[in-house]
Amino acid sequence: MSAVTFTGANGIDWGTVLNAVITQERQPIDYLASQQTALKTQSSAFATLASRLGALESVADALTRAAAFGARTASTTDDTVVGASATTGAVPGTYDITVTELARSQVTGSSSRHADTGTTVVATGGTITIGGKAVTLSGSVTLAGLAEAINGTTDIGVTATIVQSETGYQIVLTGTATGAAKGFTVTNALTGSTVAFTDTDLDGVSGDSSADNATQASDAKITVNNVTVTSSTNTITDAIPGTTLTLLRKQPSTPVTVSIREDLGNTETLVKGFVDAYNGLITFAQQQTSSTSGIGRDPMLKGLRNELRSVISASYAAGGTLSSLGQTGIEFDRTGKLTINSTLLRDALEDNPSAFKKLFMGDGVQTGAFQALTNTIEAYTDPGALLSAVRNRLTAQISSMDKRLASMEERLATRRAALQREYIAADQIISQLNSQAGSLSSLSSRLF
């Protein structure tokens, strides 16, 4: 809007008058804008509340799942011999493991040596059969070409490499899988061949050259508490229930002790996370109560706090001898926040893990504490529930006020323009009258 232009000759400050009138008439706009600001503050507070509740719901939900309980840790007295890891199904205890043999892949090298790998022809055609899989050559090949043809054969079960020894180059076949059953034979029917495999039949029959293999295919062999276990691989999952053993080297003379223990740390960490999330929510609520523009006195927030406290303080039959969270060390202090009695928590976990789990999760028939808590929170956080309804209502009100404010600002701008035109006209009329009065005064002085 352009500035008001007045003559200034009449002694009236029309600009001040105009601004005073507009200031008076925009009071309803300012009042509505202040209401909208308050609603925006509330909307932001409810968004923070939703975030706090979401964090609390997440950790509460985690404590309703089996993964929160019964975790196991596995350790070995020599992790260079045996590695171990355990799942929740592992049975706590100690196990003496003796590694007599590792599972190995067969490694067989050609008995012939060659001066180079990529120039000299070592075969002019024919086939070489490895583990029952034929590799057919269509023409002359070098040692490198033969290795490439073997490696290009699908599902042959070996990898061909070229190794330089003291007396020249040789081709080496390495099985792709471990275990005695994965041994392979080599039948050389190449034409014009200078490649020789002394070992042509590795079935262990007297007179064969299986002993000439660089490595013979073999099964892993261990004893677990003096019980013999064999495996085609060095990863054994069925020797100790819920435990994976990884064999790393032989040590037949000295056993390695594997210890499986309960891991209480995971549950304790989740409980601490729950307490932190709850206390964060309570701190937020207390801050809102002390703020004049906060939502601390909102009935919904008050109801939420009361419901959460009631659920946490309640008794639950599912836990049997453990019927309340207070018995597990989760307690309220005088400020309304939660604390953890670490001694009570660990004692409850160690002395009665089944009751502890049922108290938290429920027993399939009766609801546990954290399932009840999750249900309570969902009544506020689910789509269409209490919290989302409040936020949707505030969003709609703020949007409606945006439209009303825009309309009122437009009307006020129109009003200002109209007043400006009126004041300009009045200023001009007064100026004209002042001028006419001056002329009359001059004429009068000449006449009289």
Secondary structure, DSSP 8 states (H G I E B T S, - for coil): ---------SS--HHHHHHHHHHHHTHHHHHHHHHHHHHHHHHHHHHHHHHHHHHHHHHHHHTTSGGGS--EEEEES-TTTEEEEE-TT---EEEEEEEEE--B--EEE-S--BS-SSSSEEESEEEEEETTEEEEESS-EEHHHHHHHHHTSTT--EEEEEEEETTEEEEEEEESS-SGGG---EEEEEET-----S----S--TT--GGGSSB--B-EEEEETTEEEEESSSEESSSSTTEEEEE-S-EEEEEEEEEEEE--HHHHHHHHHHHHHHHHHHHHHHHHHHSTTSSTT-HHHHHHHHHHHHHHH---GGGTT--SGGGGTEEE-TTS-EEE-HHHHHHHHHH-HHHHHHHHHB-SSSB-HHHHHHHHHHHHHSTTSHHHHHHHHHHHHHHHHHHHHHHHHHHHHHHHHHHHHHHHHHHHHHHHHHHHHHHHHHHHHHH-
